Amino acid sequence: MLDLIIRGATLQDGRAPVDIGIAGERIVAVEPRLAAEAEQKIDAAGRLVCPPFIDSHLHLDTTLSLGLSGPNQSGTLLEGIALWGELKPSLTQAGIYERAKKLCLWSIARGTLVIRSHVDISDDRLLAVDALLALREEMKPYLDIQLVAFPQDGYIRYPKSPENLARALDKGVDVVGGIPHFERTMEDGAASVKQLMRIAADRGLLVDMHCDESDDPLSRHIENLVAETIRHGLHGRVAGSHLTSMHSMDNYYVSKLIPLIAEAQVSAIANPLINITLQGRHDTYPKRRGMTRVKELMAAGVNVSFGHDCVMDPWYPLGSHDMLEVANMALHVGQMTGVEEIKSCFDAVTVNAAKTLNLNDYGIAPGKAADLIVLQAADPIEAIRLRAERLFVIRRGKILAEASPRETLVRFGRQERHVDFTKASLDLA
Ligand code: FE2
C-alpha cells in the first residue's frame, strides 16, 4: 500500500497518461496504469504534473519592503540601490525575517519550492544574513533556500565587504556573490571577480554574481567570470546573473563571448520582469529591452534559468512570486514564441534552474524526492499561456497547498457556460 498515487498525469516531456506512486517522502514508481493502491489519490485527469518551480534569483531580504522607502522615481537600478541604502539603518532582523517568511507563503502557493536568494552583506550588522539563515532552517519542511553572499555596495567599493563576506560564509551562507559592474572602475570590477573566485575555489563553494546589469555594452565582467571559472576548474559551479549588457553588446564580440560561456559551463540567469523595467531607462526611442540573449545562449548549449529577482521592493513595485509570470515575460521579451522555445522557457524555471543550483534530488522519477505540482493546464505551453492555477503543491509526499480550478461562469443568452480558457474546454464545446 502506497501513501499517495497521482493518476493520469501528463509529464513535462509529454509522456501521458502516467501514474506516479509515492511512498513516504519518495517517488517509487512512474508508469502507465500503476497496479497499486494508496491511502490518498489525486486524479490529474490528463493535466500537467511537474517538479516544483525553482526561483534561481531572488532577494528575500528586500522583498515586500515596498512603501518602507520612498518610491523609485527614475525606475533605475541605481536609484533602487540608493533607496535601499537609505533604508538600511532602520532595518531590523525581525522585520526582514517576517517579510521574507510572508513571501515564502506566496512561494508555496505558487508551487515554487526552491529559492536561491541573494543576501546583502554590506550591512556590518549582518542582520539580513542572520534573519535568512534562521528562515532557511525554519522553512526546511516546506521549501529549500540557497543563500548567496551579495556585496550590494560593492566588494572593493565598500571597504568592509571582504570582512563581512567572510563572516557571512563562516555563518553558513552557501554561495559566493559579487557585483563587479557596481565597483568604481572596470579594473576594480575585474579585481573583485578575481578575489571572489579565489574565495569560492578555496572554500569549495558555488558562485553566483550579479554581472553586467547595465546597458553599457562595454561592461564585460562576464569575460573575467568565465576566465576565472576555467582557471580554477569550477566548470558547472558558477552562474552569471542578469548579464544585461550582452543585450547591448556588439554582435562580433558576442560571437566570441557565448562560446566561452559554454566552454566554462557558466549558467546564465535572466530576470525578465525586472530587467525589462530597469534597463533602457536612459534610452528615448528605440528603447532597449535589456534582457540578456536568452535564445542565443540556449542555442549555444549554455544552461539558462530565470529568476523573479524582486517582489514589491525599491526596484520593482509588482509581482506575486509567480515563476509562470516570469517565464511568460521572458518569452515575450526574448521573442521566443516557437513551440520548442516556449517549452525551453518552462525548462528555465524548472530543470535548467535545478542545474544552475546544482540540485541532484530533483525531477519526477523513481527514487527522487516526492516534490511535485499539479497544474490546471494540459502542458507547459498552456501553463505559461494561462499562468495556470497550481491545483496541488506536494512536498516530500505531503500536500502543502491546494486550490480549486479557476473558472468563470458566463451567462450567454439562455445558457450558462463555465470558461477556464483551456484547450480541453475547446474540445468539449
Ligand atoms: Fe538581483
Residues whose N, C-alpha, C, O or C-beta is under 5 A from the ligand:
A	BS01	FE2	D309
